[in-house]
Amino acid sequence: MSSNDTIASLNFIEQIVEGDLATGAKGDIVYTRFPPEPNGYLHMGHVKSIYLNFSLAKKYGGKTNLRFDDTNPSKENMEFVQSMMDDIHWLGYDWEGEPKYASNYFGQVYAWAQQLIREG
């Protein structure tokens, strides 16, 4: 099988990753993320995303971050955070480092927005 046949047998996401790794366009480590909103329990759509992100990172020797999109506090609950972490482990995956929370970055995002406004 030629290298063109090998590339063609990859799905479109793997083709992009392979291309980026070959050119060094994004560095040499594959980072993926799973960013659920902790406002309910995981469902099959989440499982598809978990499989895609964690499997791609594993295939390419990379890492996956778990970052909770906790930007709607009236709908979110720590019970869902814990349940999601338990379910990800049950599926056989683990993430890099401690889970992250979008709300931890609000100050930085606000500062960037102010900078963009100042710069027109």
Order of alpha helices (4+ residues) and beta strands (2+ residues): alpha-alpha-beta-alpha-beta-alpha-beta-alpha
